Amino acid sequence: MLAFDSFRAITFDCYGTLIDWESGILRVLGPLLAEHGKRVPEGQILELYAELEPAIQSGEYRPYRQVLAEVMRGVGQHFGFSVSLDEARSLAASLKSWTPFPDTVAALRALQSKYRLGIISNIDDNLFSNTAHHLHVSFDWVITAEQARAYKPARSIFELALKKIALPPTKVLHAGQSIFHDVIPAKQIGMSTVLVTRRGFGAVKRASAKPDLEVPDLKTLAEMAVGKGSATRAG
């Protein structure tokens, strides 16, 4: 069991942990494939996304809008059709409408009663600003791939986060839904980690590592860290 009283701050992956990004992805890719005459199971769409995105992010840094456009083109190439400029831009354009999981806001409010909160996300600053109003919480820090010029699982984005937070890694708990993007690099620099399983691997690359704690959702994390019923009261 984690010693929650030893932490002064909690950082979060955003998309997939706080925001229901898989539903957002499917709302764009499903109709795109149907428009081009392709009927593809949702699980297969997410698996393809999990292959394409990290491969694009592993190259020279480019803004996340461009990453998402390349993902769209990669989907088209995989299924044998060309993607128009508007189609390539449609996934990034949809991101502002992606909404939190039902437990997110209340859990964040409960956790904020005890800890300072931060975001560590593979996102552009302006794209996150479109998401921030959905979360109804003021974060103490928001660290993005744009600021670090690198995407998770690069250690540099976590190192930038610790520099801005100005706390030793042992005082910061990181919660995320990806072993690949969150658990592995956070543990490498000495942070404790919580894996928020939500829906399993889904749209993230598969990897193996042991988090310090595994929870099914953010509500459970808030109740363990702050107290039973805290996430409900905070709502």
C-alpha positions in Angstrom: 0.0 0.0 0.0 1.3 3.5 -0.8 2.0 5.8 2.0 -0.3 8.6 0.7 0.7 11.0 3.5 4.2 11.1 2.2 3.2 12.8 -1.1 2.7 16.5 -1.5 1.7 16.5 -5.1 0.0 14.3 -7.6 0.5 14.5 -11.4 -1.8 13.0 -14.0 -1.8 11.9 -17.5 -4.7 13.7 -19.1 -6.1 11.9 -22.1 -7.2 8.4 -21.2 -6.9 9.0 -17.5 -9.0 12.2 -16.9 -10.5 12.6 -20.4 -12.3 9.8 -22.3 -10.0 9.9 -25.3 -10.9 6.5 -26.7 -14.5 7.6 -27.2 -13.2 10.8 -28.8 -10.9 8.9 -31.1 -13.7 6.5 -32.1 -16.1 9.3 -32.9 -13.7 10.5 -35.6 -12.1 7.3 -36.9 -15.3 5.2 -37.0 -17.1 7.6 -39.4 -14.0 8.2 -41.4 -13.6 4.4 -42.1 -17.3 4.0 -42.8 -17.1 6.9 -45.3 -14.4 5.0 -47.1 -16.4 1.8 -47.1 -14.5 0.1 -44.2 -16.3 -1.6 -41.4 -13.7 -2.1 -38.6 -14.3 -3.3 -35.0 -13.6 -0.6 -32.4 -11.0 -2.7 -30.7 -9.1 -3.0 -34.0 -9.3 0.8 -34.5 -7.8 1.4 -31.1 -5.1 -1.2 -31.6 -4.0 0.5 -34.9 -4.0 3.9 -33.2 -1.8 2.4 -30.4 0.7 1.4 -33.1 0.7 4.6 -35.2 0.8 7.3 -32.6 4.0 6.3 -30.6 5.8 5.5 -33.8 5.2 9.0 -35.1 6.0 10.6 -31.7 9.3 8.7 -31.5 10.8 10.7 -34.4 11.8 14.3 -34.5 9.5 16.4 -32.3 6.5 17.9 -34.1 3.4 19.5 -32.5 0.6 17.2 -31.5 -1.7 18.6 -34.1 0.7 17.3 -36.7 1.0 14.0 -34.9 -2.7 13.5 -35.1 -2.8 14.4 -38.8 -0.1 11.8 -39.4 -2.1 9.3 -37.5 -5.1 10.0 -39.7 -3.0 9.5 -42.8 -1.6 6.3 -41.4 -5.1 5.0 -40.9 -5.9 5.7 -44.5 -2.7 4.1 -45.7 -3.3 1.0 -43.6 -6.8 0.5 -45.1 -5.9 1.6 -48.6 -7.4 5.1 -49.1 -6.2 8.7 -49.2 -7.1 11.1 -46.5 -8.0 14.6 -47.4 -6.6 17.7 -45.7 -9.8 18.2 -43.8 -9.9 14.6 -42.8 -6.3 14.7 -41.6 -7.1 17.7 -39.4 -10.4 16.3 -38.1 -9.0 14.4 -35.1 -7.2 17.4 -33.6 -10.2 19.6 -34.3 -12.4 17.2 -32.4 -10.2 17.2 -29.3 -11.9 20.2 -27.8 -15.1 18.2 -27.5 -13.6 15.2 -25.7 -15.1 15.0 -22.2 -14.0 13.7 -18.8 -14.9 10.3 -17.4 -17.9 10.5 -15.1 -15.7 10.3 -11.9 -12.9 12.7 -13.0 -14.1 16.1 -11.7 -15.3 15.0 -8.3 -12.1 12.9 -7.8 -9.9 15.8 -8.7 -11.7 18.1 -6.4 -11.4 15.6 -3.6 -7.7 15.1 -4.2 -7.1 18.9 -4.4 -8.3 19.2 -0.8 -5.1 17.4 0.3 -2.5 17.7 -2.6 -1.3 20.1 -5.2 -2.2 18.8 -8.7 -0.4 18.8 -12.0 -0.8 17.5 -15.6 2.0 15.8 -17.6 0.5 15.3 -21.0 1.5 14.5 -24.6 -0.3 17.6 -25.9 0.1 21.1 -27.3 -0.5 23.9 -24.9 -3.4 25.4 -26.9 -5.1 22.0 -27.3 -4.9 21.5 -23.5 -6.4 24.9 -23.0 -9.5 23.7 -24.9 -9.7 20.7 -22.5 -9.1 22.6 -19.3 -12.5 24.1 -19.0 -14.0 20.6 -19.0 -12.1 19.6 -15.9 -13.3 22.4 -13.6 -10.1 22.4 -11.5 -7.2 24.8 -11.5 -4.0 22.8 -11.7 -0.8 24.0 -10.0 1.3 22.9 -13.0 0.6 21.9 -16.6 3.6 20.3 -18.3 3.1 19.5 -22.0 5.0 17.8 -24.7 5.2 21.1 -26.5 7.1 22.6 -23.5 9.5 19.6 -23.2 9.8 19.2 -27.0 9.4 15.5 -26.4 6.6 13.0 -25.9 6.2 10.5 -23.2 7.7 8.0 -22.6 10.7 10.3 -22.9 12.2 11.0 -19.4 12.7 14.7 -20.3 9.1 15.6 -20.0 9.0 14.1 -16.4 12.3 15.8 -15.6 10.8 19.1 -16.7 7.8 18.5 -14.6 9.9 17.8 -11.5 11.9 21.0 -12.2 8.8 23.1 -12.3 7.2 21.4 -9.3 10.4 21.9 -7.3 9.9 18.8 -5.1 11.9 15.6 -4.9 10.5 12.7 -6.9 9.7 10.8 -3.7 7.2 13.6 -2.9 5.3 13.4 -6.2 2.9 10.6 -7.1 2.1 10.1 -10.8 -1.2 8.6 -12.0 -1.8 7.5 -15.6 -3.5 4.9 -17.7 -0.5 3.7 -19.7 2.4 1.5 -18.5 4.3 2.6 -21.6 3.8 6.3 -21.4 3.5 6.8 -17.6 4.5 4.0 -15.3 7.9 3.2 -16.9 9.4 6.7 -17.3 8.0 8.0 -14.0 9.5 5.1 -12.1 12.8 5.6 -13.9 13.2 9.0 -12.3 12.1 7.9 -8.8 8.4 8.8 -8.8 5.8 6.4 -7.3 3.1 5.5 -9.8 -0.6 4.6 -9.9 -1.9 2.8 -13.0 -5.5 3.8 -13.7 -6.7 0.8 -15.7 -10.0 2.2 -16.9 -10.4 0.0 -20.1 -7.1 -1.8 -20.3 -4.5 -1.1 -23.0 -7.0 0.2 -25.6 -5.4 2.9 -27.6 -2.0 2.7 -25.9 1.1 0.6 -26.7 1.4 -2.5 -24.7 4.3 -2.7 -22.2 5.2 -4.5 -19.0 6.1 -2.9 -15.6 4.7 -3.0 -12.1 3.1 0.2 -10.8 3.1 0.9 -7.1 -0.7 0.8 -7.1 -3.4 -0.2 -9.6 -6.9 1.2 -9.5 -9.9 0.9 -11.8 -10.8 4.6 -11.8 -10.0 7.9 -10.3 -12.8 7.7 -7.8 -11.0 4.7 -6.2 -7.7 6.6 -6.1 -9.4 9.6 -4.4 -11.1 7.4 -1.8 -7.8 5.7 -1.0 -5.8 8.9 -0.8 -8.3 11.2 0.9 -11.0 9.0 2.4 -14.1 7.0 1.6 -16.9 9.1 0.1 -14.5 12.0 -0.6 -15.0 11.9 -4.4 -18.8 11.8 -3.9 -18.8 14.7 -1.5 -16.5 16.8 -3.7 -19.0 16.4 -6.6 
